[in-house]
Amino acid sequence: MIDTLAPADYFNGFTQFEEEPAVLRVPSMLDVKLPAALPLDPAYVPAALANRRYREAVRQSNHPLHLGLALEREDGCICRGDLDLLPPNHATDADTLRFVERHIKFLLWSRGGWKLLIQGPASVCESIQRTYRAGGARAFDADIMQRIYDQPLTVVIVPAGQALPEARSSAMKLGGHLDGCRIGFDLGASDYKLAAVKDGEPVFSTEIPWDPVKQPDPSYHFQRIVDGLKLAASHLPRVDAIGGSSAGAIVANRIKIASLFRSVPPEKFASAVTPIFENIQKVFGVPLVVVNDGDVTALAGALSLKMNAILGVAMGSSEAAGYLDPAGRITGELHELAFAPVDFNPNATPDEWSGDRGVGALYFSQQAVNRLAPAAGFSFPRDLPLPERLKLVQEKADAGDKPAQAVFDTIGTYLGYTIAHYADYYDFKHLLILGRVTSGQGGEVLFATARRTLHEQFPQLAERIQVHVPDEKSRRVGQAVAAASLPALH
């Protein structure tokens, strides 16, 4: 998970971008009304409904145009995201550009990439190229992708008649390996969890306090992690493999972005933080695999449910996500759904770091509760942290307060519609929902509303997708134990 509440220096030199300007609402086919407006967010426009409205208009048109999209990331992996568009028309051209731009943004944050190949109507292609150039509306996204993939994000317009590359995946089977003596770890901001596992059974687990965010010296992080791993190793006859999870963008065991290391100066980040797991592997001399914490959350759910095709979403300080495909493989894609658009209201509240409007972090996190609470009658001291604001609203909801419960009812409506939106981009049969926002009576309201919305508005999807919440068995498996199962021994 990338923390959308991070300060400007979070990524060691990245700057904060101006928010997307509010716009005057004009008649648009994308401005889809809900069957009943949300009292706390009456202007909400579910992305699932807006996209379906546009696609239906395309189906009814006589001469749809094809837009080819190929997004390339590391090792030549290609995601295809082609679209059919309405032919040029003054009344719908703005909707077409909005439809395409939101789709590309979702692809970028769910799949990741550094090069976008685009082929189709010149006006659309040129608009996207302007959007992602320096100073463009999506300069923030371009800068983050450059940091992750070590090269500038480029938008290449491909001439008609020239073939775009076919889809190519690096999905691999990770996890579920329970043989041998293993160590698993999960790095958090205030502590990190450790588990020593022998033939699938945890023989030792603990939580070690640490304070990584404030530490500018990367040797602090290295030594604390190594010391913890040695502690876990002392409870095993030997160590055959080590698996771990951490928030941030991790590519091939190398840290590209991680909030835990935000105080490390840029010159030390590249030399000591990016290869930290490779250096730790040299200490122990065994297979070591570290992936994003969202993917390990999905893996923990798969180990508990004994099923694949899982999309995991955690509603905490921000929105974290992970995915296991129908074959039980981790795809190596980004899955940073906190930045992916879910609301087509052009005047939705902007994310205070990226500046974009309608992105997931403001709908499925503590930020969502904070955004909705004033409309429900809550007021907070300016210096009260978001976790404490959430706690106050949850306490009211637990006591049966209707306005407080309306906050979670609204988030549940968001979730019901967004499940359908995510299903347009992910092949999943199980949605695992967890995180602090889902606790207590408010969480019960949230889940009930999400399931009802999904059944009423998308009955076919409701038959295919099951929504799960962590049970005691899932908690016993644990993030660190699931992480321990990542590496294969042979």
VEXVO-828139 format. One line per field, with one value per residue (C-alpha): residue number from 1; x, y, z; residue in one letter. Coordinates in nm, 4 decimals. Layout:
resi c(NUM, ...)
u c(X, ...)
v c(Y, ...)
w c(Z, ...)
resn c(A, ...)
END
This chain:
resi c(1, 2, 3, 4, 5, 6, 7, 8, 9, 10, 11, 12, 13, 14, 15, 16, 17, 18, 19, 20, 21, 22, 23, 24, 25, 26, 27, 28, 29, 30, 31, 32, 33, 34, 35, 36, 37, 38, 39, 40, 41, 42, 43, 44, 45, 46, 47, 48, 49, 50, 51, 52, 53, 54, 55, 56, 57, 58, 59, 60, 61, 62, 63, 64, 65, 66, 67, 68, 69, 70, 71, 72, 73, 74, 75, 76, 77, 78, 79, 80, 81, 82, 83, 84, 85, 86, 87, 88, 89, 90, 91, 92, 93, 94, 95, 96, 97, 98, 99, 100, 101, 102, 103, 104, 105, 106, 107, 108, 109, 110, 111, 112, 113, 114, 115, 116, 117, 118, 119, 120, 121, 122, 123, 124, 125, 126, 127, 128, 129, 130, 131, 132, 133, 134, 135, 136, 137, 138, 139, 140, 141, 142, 143, 144, 145, 146, 147, 148, 149, 150, 151, 152, 153, 154, 155, 156, 157, 158, 159, 160, 161, 162, 163, 164, 165, 166, 167, 168, 169, 170, 171, 172, 173, 174, 175, 176, 177, 178, 179, 180, 181, 182, 183, 184, 185, 186, 187, 188, 189, 190, 191, 192, 193, 194, 195, 196, 197, 198, 199, 200, 201, 202, 203, 204, 205, 206, 207, 208, 209, 210, 211, 212, 213, 214, 215, 216, 217, 218, 219, 220, 221, 222, 223, 224, 225, 226, 227, 228, 229, 230, 231, 232, 233, 234, 235, 236, 237, 238, 239, 240, 241, 242, 243, 244, 245, 246, 247, 248, 249, 250, 251, 252, 253, 254, 255, 256, 257, 258, 259, 260, 261, 262, 263, 264, 265, 266, 267, 268, 269, 270, 271, 272, 273, 274, 275, 276, 277, 278, 279, 280, 281, 282, 283, 284, 285, 286, 287, 288, 289, 290, 291, 292, 293, 294, 295, 296, 297, 298, 299, 300, 301, 302, 303, 304, 305, 306, 307, 308, 309, 310, 311, 312, 313, 314, 315, 316, 317, 318, 319, 320, 321, 322, 323, 324, 325, 326, 327, 328, 329, 330, 331, 332, 333, 334, 335, 336, 337, 338, 339, 340, 341, 342, 343, 344, 345, 346, 347, 348, 349, 350, 351, 352, 353, 354, 355, 356, 357, 358, 359, 360, 361, 362, 363, 364, 365, 366, 367, 368, 369, 370, 371, 372, 373, 374, 375, 376, 377, 378, 379, 380, 381, 382, 383, 384, 385, 386, 387, 388, 389, 390, 391, 392, 393, 394, 395, 396, 397, 398, 399, 400, 401, 402, 403, 404, 405, 406, 407, 408, 409, 410, 411, 412, 413, 414, 415, 416, 417, 418, 419, 420, 421, 422, 423, 424, 425, 426, 427, 428, 429, 430, 431, 432, 433, 434, 435, 436, 437, 438, 439, 440, 441, 442, 443, 444, 445, 446, 447, 448, 449, 450, 451, 452, 453, 454, 455, 456, 457, 458, 459, 460, 461, 462, 463, 464, 465, 466, 467, 468, 469, 470, 471, 472, 473, 474, 475, 476, 477, 478, 479, 480, 481, 482, 483, 484, 485, 486, 487, 488, 489, 490)
u c(0.0000, 0.1201, 0.0082, -0.1986, -0.1722, 0.2050, 0.3765, 0.5506, 0.8853, 0.7394, 0.9044, 1.2318, 1.1933, 0.8538, 0.6424, 0.2762, 0.0618, -0.2208, -0.5628, -0.7792, -0.9904, -1.3616, -1.5737, -1.9151, -2.1424, -2.2905, -2.5210, -2.3232, -2.4072, -2.1521, -2.3490, -2.5553, -2.8083, -2.8485, -3.1917, -3.1861, -2.9319, -2.6983, -2.7912, -2.4274, -2.2927, -2.5753, -2.3431, -2.1748, -2.1474, -2.0353, -1.7679, -1.9358, -2.2574, -2.0849, -1.8733, -2.1730, -2.3711, -2.0918, -2.0384, -2.4086, -2.4040, -2.1131, -2.3065, -2.5965, -2.3801, -2.3401, -1.9677, -1.7716, -1.4004, -1.1330, -0.8703, -0.5747, -0.3967, -0.0855, 0.0783, 0.4324, 0.6056, 0.9187, 1.0649, 0.8517, 0.5237, 0.2283, -0.1267, -0.3809, -0.6783, -0.8398, -1.1649, -1.4399, -1.5380, -1.8197, -1.7457, -1.6571, -1.9549, -1.9525, -2.2127, -2.0150, -1.6475, -1.5892, -1.7469, -1.5213, -1.2096, -1.3270, -1.4102, -1.0684, -0.8699, -1.0354, -0.9820, -0.6120, -0.5644, -0.7231, -0.4992, -0.1912, -0.2522, -0.3865, -0.1275, 0.1631, 0.3776, 0.6281, 0.5217, 0.1717, 0.1253, -0.1961, -0.3516, -0.6765, -0.8461, -0.5815, -0.7731, -0.7975, -0.4366, -0.3000, -0.5143, -0.3758, -0.0225, -0.0726, -0.2315, 0.0764, 0.3514, 0.5375, 0.2909, -0.0073, -0.3077, -0.1512, 0.2066, 0.1798, 0.1037, 0.3862, 0.6361, 0.5405, 0.5636, 0.9073, 1.0176, 0.8823, 1.0140, 1.3334, 1.2447, 1.0123, 0.6511, 0.6057, 0.2925, 0.3678, 0.1111, 0.1287, 0.0380, -0.2638, -0.1799, 0.1142, 0.0531, 0.0503, 0.2265, 0.0188, -0.0473, 0.2378, 0.2242, 0.4838, 0.2305, 0.3966, 0.2948, 0.4108, 0.3074, 0.1390, 0.4761, 0.4599, 0.7453, 1.0592, 1.1643, 1.0652, 1.0571, 0.7896, 0.7805, 0.5405, 0.6828, 0.4548, 0.5013, 0.5011, 0.6007, 0.6776, 0.5429, 0.7538, 0.6677, 0.8829, 0.7055, 0.7936, 0.6118, 0.3204, 0.2789, 0.3861, 0.6197, 0.6941, 0.5419, 0.5954, 0.5579, 0.8698, 0.8279, 1.0342, 1.0253, 1.1316, 0.9597, 1.1748, 1.5082, 1.7333, 2.0038, 1.9160, 2.1471, 1.8827, 1.6254, 1.8684, 1.9922, 1.6491, 1.5100, 1.8135, 1.7959, 1.4295, 1.4962, 1.7752, 1.5358, 1.2851, 1.5648, 1.6586, 1.3257, 1.3956, 1.6461, 1.7502, 1.6245, 1.5280, 1.3549, 1.2391, 0.9313, 0.8154, 0.5662, 0.5863, 0.3819, 0.5038, 0.6054, 0.8375, 0.9655, 1.1778, 1.2582, 1.3748, 1.2020, 1.1018, 0.8726, 0.7946, 0.6696, 0.8697, 1.1868, 1.0574, 1.3247, 1.6168, 1.7896, 1.7557, 2.1233, 2.1110, 1.7708, 1.8968, 2.2152, 2.0923, 1.7114, 1.6296, 1.8537, 1.7917, 1.6206, 1.8928, 2.1497, 1.9486, 1.9375, 2.3183, 2.3260, 2.1132, 2.2010, 1.8538, 1.5723, 1.4057, 1.0956, 0.9315, 0.6147, 0.3627, 0.1536, -0.1687, -0.0728, 0.0200, -0.3167, -0.4820, -0.2525, -0.3479, -0.7110, -0.6419, -0.4684, -0.7655, -1.0423, -0.8481, -0.9580, -0.8000, -0.9252, -0.9153, -0.9104, -0.8194, -0.9041, -0.7968, -0.9640, -0.7153, -0.5330, -0.5637, -0.6908, -0.4602, -0.5250, -0.3789, -0.4759, -0.4336, -0.5474, -0.7672, -0.4534, -0.3415, -0.0600, 0.0698, 0.0748, 0.3547, 0.1209, 0.0818, -0.2709, -0.2466, -0.6230, -0.6037, -0.5187, -0.7595, -1.0796, -1.4126, -1.6350, -1.7039, -1.8381, -1.6077, -1.6384, -1.5675, -1.3333, -0.9711, -0.7042, -0.4861, -0.1592, -0.2163, -0.4855, -0.7082, -1.0792, -1.2851, -0.9976, -1.0335, -0.8505, -1.1299, -1.3984, -1.2462, -1.0379, -1.0323, -1.0250, -1.3693, -1.5102, -1.3518, -1.4923, -1.8485, -1.8643, -1.9410, -2.2458, -2.3595, -2.3332, -1.9872, -1.7270, -1.3726, -1.0878, -0.8528, -0.5606, -0.7500, -0.5839, -0.7919, -0.7743, -0.9297, -1.1996, -1.2808, -1.2973, -1.5480, -1.7754, -1.7492, -1.8397, -2.1496, -2.2400, -2.1949, -2.4379, -2.7018, -2.6558, -2.8281, -2.6159, -2.2996, -2.4368, -2.5234, -2.1509, -2.0862, -2.4021, -2.2650, -1.9282, -2.1159, -2.2978, -1.9654, -1.8332, -2.1320, -2.0958, -1.7164, -1.7159, -1.8788, -1.6174, -1.3297, -1.4868, -1.4346, -1.0590, -0.9990, -1.1089, -1.2056, -1.4679, -1.3848, -1.3507, -1.1740, -1.2470, -1.0607, -0.9153, -0.9938, -1.2834, -1.4752, -1.4768, -1.7820, -2.1432, -2.0382, -1.8622, -2.1733, -2.3756, -2.1086, -2.1055, -2.4846, -2.5252, -2.2491, -2.4034, -2.7529, -2.6298, -2.4452, -2.7497, -2.9948, -2.7875, -2.5669, -2.7496, -2.5388, -2.2178, -2.3683, -2.4128, -2.0445, -1.8658, -1.8631, -1.7702, -1.5682, -1.4579, -1.1700, -1.2739, -1.0805, -0.9177, -0.7925, -0.6474, -0.4677, -0.3032, -0.1755, 0.0165, 0.3612, 0.2761, 0.1414, 0.4560, 0.6695, 0.5075, 0.6186, 0.9492, 0.9688, 1.2532, 1.3142)
v c(0.0000, 0.3523, 0.5935, 0.8658, 1.0845, 1.1078, 1.4468, 1.5948, 1.4387, 1.0907, 0.9626, 1.1438, 1.4480, 1.4052, 1.7157, 1.7668, 1.8437, 2.0892, 1.9384, 1.8718, 2.1863, 2.1686, 2.1935, 2.3265, 2.0265, 2.0100, 1.7444, 1.4228, 1.0602, 0.9751, 1.1615, 0.8575, 0.8991, 0.6345, 0.4811, 0.6756, 0.9518, 0.9098, 1.1624, 1.2082, 1.2185, 1.3083, 1.3803, 1.0367, 0.8796, 0.5139, 0.4412, 0.1083, 0.2802, 0.5575, 0.3076, 0.0839, 0.3828, 0.4765, 0.1200, 0.0809, 0.3973, 0.2512, -0.0712, 0.1283, 0.3433, 0.2613, 0.3215, 0.2715, 0.3496, 0.1223, 0.2466, 0.0146, 0.0333, -0.1573, -0.0791, -0.2064, -0.2613, -0.4439, -0.7362, -0.6588, -0.7487, -0.6093, -0.5350, -0.4790, -0.2529, -0.1806, 0.0179, 0.0845, 0.4504, 0.6622, 0.8328, 1.2046, 1.4175, 1.7554, 1.6407, 1.3342, 1.4116, 1.5308, 1.2110, 1.0025, 1.1746, 1.1334, 0.7663, 0.6962, 0.8976, 0.7294, 0.3860, 0.4498, 0.5834, 0.2675, 0.0489, 0.2413, 0.2018, -0.1532, -0.2936, -0.0499, 0.0534, 0.2935, 0.2986, 0.3415, 0.2545, 0.4054, 0.3741, 0.5268, 0.8622, 1.1347, 1.3730, 1.1066, 0.9908, 1.3447, 1.4340, 1.1408, 1.2299, 1.5858, 1.4562, 1.2553, 1.4945, 1.7232, 1.9786, 1.7767, 1.6773, 1.3391, 1.4526, 1.3084, 0.9626, 0.9908, 1.0861, 0.7942, 0.5463, 0.6799, 0.6140, 0.2607, 0.1552, 0.3650, 0.5332, 0.8128, 0.7304, 0.7788, 0.7832, 0.6640, 0.7167, 0.4160, 0.4750, 0.2961, -0.0383, -0.1037, -0.3938, -0.3360, -0.5940, -0.8795, -0.9238, -1.0842, -1.1739, -1.2614, -1.4196, -1.6770, -1.9207, -1.7784, -1.8917, -2.1969, -2.3638, -2.5060, -2.7588, -2.7124, -2.4561, -2.1042, -1.7504, -1.4999, -1.1288, -0.8396, -0.4887, -0.2304, 0.1322, 0.0771, -0.2895, -0.5811, -0.9310, -1.2447, -1.6121, -1.9230, -2.2008, -2.5699, -2.7831, -2.5399, -2.5028, -2.1821, -2.2672, -1.9061, -1.5672, -1.2198, -0.8484, -0.6351, -0.2604, -0.0298, 0.3257, 0.3060, 0.6137, 0.8611, 0.6883, 0.8499, 0.5825, 0.2728, 0.0618, 0.0941, -0.0778, -0.3416, -0.4375, -0.4429, -0.6711, -0.9013, -0.9175, -1.0147, -1.2852, -1.4255, -1.4334, -1.6347, -1.8588, -1.9458, -2.1301, -2.3537, -2.6350, -2.4648, -2.1980, -2.3149, -2.0015, -1.6509, -1.4670, -1.1174, -0.8429, -0.4667, -0.1687, 0.0092, -0.0755, -0.3769, -0.5050, -0.8236, -0.7967, -0.4376, -0.1507, 0.1303, 0.3210, 0.2527, 0.4856, 0.2989, 0.4523, 0.8011, 0.9712, 0.8100, 1.0685, 1.0034, 0.9257, 0.6561, 0.5247, 0.4044, 0.2482, 0.0962, 0.0781, -0.0397, -0.3517, -0.4087, -0.7458, -0.8630, -0.7728, -0.9538, -1.2621, -1.2621, -1.2802, -1.5953, -1.7599, -1.9071, -1.8273, -1.4981, -1.3449, -1.0171, -0.8787, -0.6047, -0.6470, -0.6357, -0.9458, -1.1295, -1.0331, -1.1992, -1.4992, -1.5306, -1.5323, -1.8010, -2.0202, -1.9818, -2.0213, -2.2792, -2.0960, -1.8759, -1.5827, -1.3523, -0.9735, -0.8454, -0.4911, -0.3426, -0.0252, 0.1367, 0.4687, 0.4317, 0.1589, -0.1381, -0.4166, -0.7457, -1.0091, -1.3817, -1.4906, -1.7984, -2.0152, -1.8896, -1.6793, -1.3385, -1.1298, -0.8836, -0.5959, -0.2819, -0.3074, 0.0410, 0.0907, 0.3840, 0.5960, 0.4241, 0.6196, 0.4923, 0.8045, 0.9973, 1.3048, 1.5753, 1.7758, 1.4914, 1.5686, 1.5709, 1.3468, 1.5899, 1.4511, 1.3558, 1.6226, 1.3849, 1.3486, 1.0360, 0.7973, 0.4931, 0.6209, 0.8690, 0.5981, 0.2958, 0.4166, 0.6333, 0.9240, 0.8219, 0.8312, 1.1726, 1.3058, 1.1864, 1.2606, 1.6365, 1.5655, 1.3269, 1.6035, 1.5332, 1.7992, 1.7297, 1.9355, 2.0250, 1.8443, 1.5201, 1.2366, 1.0328, 0.7116, 0.8972, 1.0464, 0.6986, 0.5690, 0.8372, 0.7622, 0.3878, 0.4301, 0.6231, 0.3567, 0.0846, 0.2742, 0.2751, 0.6344, 0.6589, 0.9412, 0.7509, 0.4346, 0.6358, 0.6984, 0.3245, 0.2692, 0.5157, 0.3396, 0.0114, 0.1596, 0.2711, -0.0823, -0.2505, -0.0435, -0.0619, -0.4414, -0.4295, -0.1766, -0.3926, -0.6917, -0.5080, -0.5185, -0.8275, -1.1889, -1.2718, -1.4841, -1.3894, -1.0422, -1.0347, -0.7150, -0.6172, -0.3169, -0.0918, 0.0801, -0.2503, -0.3013, -0.3001, -0.2275, 0.0190, -0.2626, -0.4792, -0.1999, -0.1546, -0.5216, -0.5576, -0.2547, -0.3667, -0.7105, -0.5652, -0.3136, -0.5819, -0.8123, -0.5392, -0.3603, -0.6398, -0.9686, -1.1707, -1.0598, -1.1298, -1.4930, -1.5184, -1.3079, -1.3852, -1.1172, -1.2481, -1.0931, -1.2353, -1.5111, -1.6620, -1.9112, -1.6298, -1.4518, -1.7676, -1.8017, -1.4473, -1.2193, -1.3320, -1.7023, -1.6486, -1.4553, -1.7474, -1.9648, -1.7406, -1.9001, -2.2449, -2.4636, -2.6336)
w c(0.0000, -0.0813, 0.1881, 0.0201, 0.3300, 0.3076, 0.3311, 0.0299, 0.1224, 0.1565, -0.1591, -0.1039, -0.3197, -0.4825, -0.4610, -0.3968, -0.7019, -0.7413, -0.7051, -1.0069, -1.0572, -0.9877, -1.2998, -1.3881, -1.4305, -1.7777, -1.9236, -1.9654, -2.0274, -1.7572, -1.4901, -1.3917, -1.1135, -0.8433, -0.7833, -0.4562, -0.3932, -0.0972, 0.1718, 0.2746, -0.0816, -0.3219, -0.6177, -0.6137, -0.9622, -0.9486, -1.2055, -1.2811, -1.3899, -1.5856, -1.7783, -1.8496, -1.9791, -2.2197, -2.3398, -2.4048, -2.6159, -2.8131, -2.8716, -3.0113, -3.2371, -3.6042, -3.6461, -3.3215, -3.3276, -3.1833, -2.9393, -2.8905, -2.5541, -2.4474, -2.1127, -2.0632, -1.7299, -1.6147, -1.8119, -2.1152, -1.9444, -2.1384, -2.0259, -2.3032, -2.2295, -2.5672, -2.5886, -2.8391, -2.8592, -2.9924, -3.3251, -3.3028, -3.2028, -3.0350, -2.7821, -2.6642, -2.7281, -2.3705, -2.2362, -2.4591, -2.3287, -1.9692, -2.0264, -2.1781, -1.9241, -1.6234, -1.7805, -1.8425, -1.4921, -1.3479, -1.5661, -1.4593, -1.0859, -1.0986, -1.3416, -1.3292, -1.6211, -1.7740, -2.1390, -2.2797, -2.6464, -2.7807, -3.1264, -3.2467, -3.2993, -3.3108, -3.0812, -2.8082, -2.8393, -2.8333, -2.5323, -2.3333, -2.4361, -2.3054, -1.9859, -1.8832, -1.9893, -1.7477, -1.6154, -1.7372, -1.5285, -1.4458, -1.3851, -1.0338, -1.1717, -1.4227, -1.1523, -0.9283, -1.2164, -1.3025, -0.9449, -0.9495, -1.2910, -1.3085, -1.6366, -1.7450, -1.8191, -2.1911, -2.4063, -2.7603, -3.0362, -3.2688, -3.6347, -3.7798, -3.9323, -3.6998, -3.4623, -3.0890, -2.8724, -2.7359, -2.3650, -2.1741, -1.8043, -1.5435, -1.3074, -1.0905, -0.8246, -0.4956, -0.1535, -0.0177, 0.0298, 0.3789, 0.3704, 0.5765, 0.8320, 0.7381, 0.8719, 0.7786, 0.8530, 0.7959, 0.8279, 0.9864, 1.0867, 1.4642, 1.4885, 1.2677, 1.2985, 1.2887, 1.2649, 1.2717, 1.0827, 1.0658, 0.8081, 0.7994, 1.1752, 1.3521, 1.6407, 1.7362, 1.6654, 1.8055, 1.7362, 1.7683, 1.8272, 1.6107, 1.4778, 1.1126, 0.9765, 1.1709, 1.1067, 0.8423, 0.8744, 0.6687, 0.8848, 1.1577, 0.9376, 0.8152, 1.1605, 1.3257, 1.0565, 1.0712, 1.4513, 1.4341, 1.1766, 1.3932, 1.6880, 1.4851, 1.3581, 1.7153, 1.7426, 1.4428, 1.3903, 1.0666, 0.8229, 0.4743, 0.3431, 0.4386, 0.3119, 0.3905, 0.3172, 0.3353, 0.2322, -0.0771, -0.4315, -0.4441, -0.7766, -0.7860, -0.4132, -0.4599, -0.2772, -0.5105, -0.2757, 0.0904, 0.3607, 0.6267, 0.4824, 0.4146, 0.6304, 0.4479, 0.2230, -0.1520, -0.2019, 0.0684, -0.0393, -0.3756, -0.2410, 0.0865, 0.0971, -0.2554, -0.2211, 0.1517, 0.1055, -0.1315, 0.1360, 0.4031, 0.1842, 0.1730, 0.5534, 0.5674, 0.2374, 0.1762, -0.0698, 0.0267, -0.1344, -0.0328, -0.1919, -0.1292, 0.1851, -0.0151, -0.2121, 0.1076, 0.2549, -0.0447, -0.0006, 0.3672, 0.2620, 0.0032, 0.2614, 0.4948, 0.2354, 0.0324, -0.2819, -0.5480, -0.7595, -0.4566, -0.4490, -0.1034, 0.0047, 0.3375, 0.4637, 0.6988, 0.6878, 0.3124, 0.0787, 0.0248, -0.2237, -0.3388, -0.5917, -0.6561, -1.0001, -1.0654, -1.0803, -0.7379, -0.8809, -0.7747, -1.0902, -1.0123, -1.0948, -0.8858, -0.7359, -0.5803, -0.5877, -0.3464, -0.6520, -0.8934, -0.9777, -0.8452, -0.8627, -1.1841, -1.0047, -1.1487, -0.8275, -0.5863, -0.2972, -0.4210, -0.2766, -0.0861, -0.2191, -0.5835, -0.6346, -0.8333, -0.7582, -0.6997, -0.6175, -0.3935, -0.0843, -0.0126, -0.0325, 0.1439, 0.4365, 0.7454, 0.5026, 0.3782, 0.7318, 0.7898, 0.4609, 0.5309, 0.9038, 0.8776, 0.6612, 0.9368, 1.1982, 1.3372, 1.4059, 1.5223, 1.6647, 1.3816, 1.5434, 1.6129, 1.4132, 1.1694, 1.3775, 1.6708, 1.4492, 1.3202, 1.6762, 1.7768, 1.4806, 1.5441, 1.9111, 1.8096, 1.5550, 1.8173, 2.0402, 1.7644, 1.6515, 1.3109, 1.1632, 1.2542, 1.0986, 0.7873, 0.7376, 0.7138, 0.5110, 0.2558, 0.2427, 0.1990, -0.1006, -0.2450, -0.1983, -0.3604, -0.6770, -0.6751, -0.6570, -1.0002, -1.1147, -0.9912, -1.1677, -1.4974, -1.4328, -1.2184, -1.2588, -0.9010, -0.7288, -0.3723, -0.2240, 0.1122, 0.3069, 0.6232, 0.8014, 1.0968, 0.9191, 0.9116, 1.2896, 1.5144, 1.4309, 1.1631, 0.9829, 1.0045, 0.8450, 0.5786, 0.4790, 0.4819, 0.2558, 0.0198, -0.0231, -0.0704, -0.3286, -0.5206, -0.5248, -0.6224, -0.8864, -1.0229, -0.9583, -1.2031, -1.0353, -0.6944, -0.7965, -0.8914, -0.6286, -0.2569, -0.0040, 0.2895, 0.6172, 0.8216, 1.0590, 1.3452, 1.1102, 0.8872, 1.1880, 1.2956, 0.9553, 0.9870, 0.7558, 0.8716, 0.8439, 0.4931, 0.4039, 0.5261, 0.2582, -0.0311, -0.1399, -0.2978, -0.1771, -0.5107)
resn c(M, I, D, T, L, A, P, A, D, Y, F, N, G, F, T, Q, F, E, E, E, P, A, V, L, R, V, P, S, M, L, D, V, K, L, P, A, A, L, P, L, D, P, A, Y, V, P, A, A, L, A, N, R, R, Y, R, E, A, V, R, Q, S, N, H, P, L, H, L, G, L, A, L, E, R, E, D, G, C, I, C, R, G, D, L, D, L, L, P, P, N, H, A, T, D, A, D, T, L, R, F, V, E, R, H, I, K, F, L, L, W, S, R, G, G, W, K, L, L, I, Q, G, P, A, S, V, C, E, S, I, Q, R, T, Y, R, A, G, G, A, R, A, F, D, A, D, I, M, Q, R, I, Y, D, Q, P, L, T, V, V, I, V, P, A, G, Q, A, L, P, E, A, R, S, S, A, M, K, L, G, G, H, L, D, G, C, R, I, G, F, D, L, G, A, S, D, Y, K, L, A, A, V, K, D, G, E, P, V, F, S, T, E, I, P, W, D, P, V, K, Q, P, D, P, S, Y, H, F, Q, R, I, V, D, G, L, K, L, A, A, S, H, L, P, R, V, D, A, I, G, G, S, S, A, G, A, I, V, A, N, R, I, K, I, A, S, L, F, R, S, V, P, P, E, K, F, A, S, A, V, T, P, I, F, E, N, I, Q, K, V, F, G, V, P, L, V, V, V, N, D, G, D, V, T, A, L, A, G, A, L, S, L, K, M, N, A, I, L, G, V, A, M, G, S, S, E, A, A, G, Y, L, D, P, A, G, R, I, T, G, E, L, H, E, L, A, F, A, P, V, D, F, N, P, N, A, T, P, D, E, W, S, G, D, R, G, V, G, A, L, Y, F, S, Q, Q, A, V, N, R, L, A, P, A, A, G, F, S, F, P, R, D, L, P, L, P, E, R, L, K, L, V, Q, E, K, A, D, A, G, D, K, P, A, Q, A, V, F, D, T, I, G, T, Y, L, G, Y, T, I, A, H, Y, A, D, Y, Y, D, F, K, H, L, L, I, L, G, R, V, T, S, G, Q, G, G, E, V, L, F, A, T, A, R, R, T, L, H, E, Q, F, P, Q, L, A, E, R, I, Q, V, H, V, P, D, E, K, S, R, R, V, G, Q, A, V, A, A, A, S, L, P, A, L, H)
END
